Every structure is written in structure tokens, then in C-alpha cells.
Amino acid sequence: MKLFIILIFITLFCCSYPDIDSVPDFKDLKLSKEELFDLCQLSSDDKKDIDACIKKKQQR
């Protein structure tokens, strides 16, 4: 009986977490120059591509 009650409580607490669909939209996120460089460097190692990516992200 104790196991059953514990199982019910665990189930209730686990179901109280928000759904993955409730993750906020990060379109208006402001990044520093270092963060922009790191983000663009992950997508390409070419200097021209990194510079183009940084300019594109700064215009937003």
C-alpha cells in the first residue's frame, strides 16, 4: 500500500512540469559581439562566412 501511495505522489509531481512547447521564442534576444562571433563560428570556419553571419545577425 505504501508503494502505491508513493507511486501516486511521484506521478503527480512528475506531471506538474511544463510542456516542451512552452519554451520561449528567442528571436528578440540581444547578443554581445563575442556571443555573435561564437554563434557564427559554430556554423562555419571561413572568415567571410563568419563576417557575413555577424552582419546578418546584427541587423535583426
FENDAFEN-V493182 format. One record per residue. RES is the residue in one letter. OMEGA is omega in degrees with one decimal (NA if undefined). D_FIRST is the distance of its C-alpha to the first C-alpha in Angstrom with 1 decimal. Layout:
RES;OMEGA;D_FIRST  RES;OMEGA;D_FIRST
//
This chain:
M;178.4;0.0  K;179.7;3.8  L;178.8;5.4  F;179.5;5.1  I;177.8;6.4  I;178.1;8.7  L;177.4;9.8  I;179.0;10.8  F;178.2;12.7  I;179.2;14.4  T;179.3;15.5  L;-179.4;16.9  F;179.5;18.7  C;-178.6;20.1  C;-177.1;21.5  S;179.2;23.4  Y;-179.4;26.0  P;-179.3;29.4  D;179.8;30.7  I;179.6;33.2  D;-179.2;35.8  S;177.8;35.9  V;-176.9;37.8  P;177.0;41.1  D;-175.1;44.5  F;-178.3;46.6  K;-177.5;50.0  D;-178.4;51.4  L;178.7;50.3  K;-179.2;53.3  L;175.7;53.7  S;-179.7;56.1  K;179.1;58.8  E;178.9;57.0  E;176.6;53.8  L;179.4;56.0  F;178.7;57.7  D;179.7;54.5  L;-178.4;53.1  C;179.4;56.3  Q;177.6;56.7  L;-176.7;53.5  S;-177.7;55.0  S;175.7;58.4  D;-178.8;60.5  D;-177.0;63.8  K;-179.3;65.4  K;179.2;66.7  D;179.2;63.3  I;179.4;61.6  D;179.2;64.4  A;179.2;64.1  C;-179.5;60.3  I;178.8;60.7  K;-179.7;63.4  K;-178.6;61.3  K;-179.6;58.2  Q;-178.2;60.4  Q;-178.9;61.9  R;NA;58.5
//
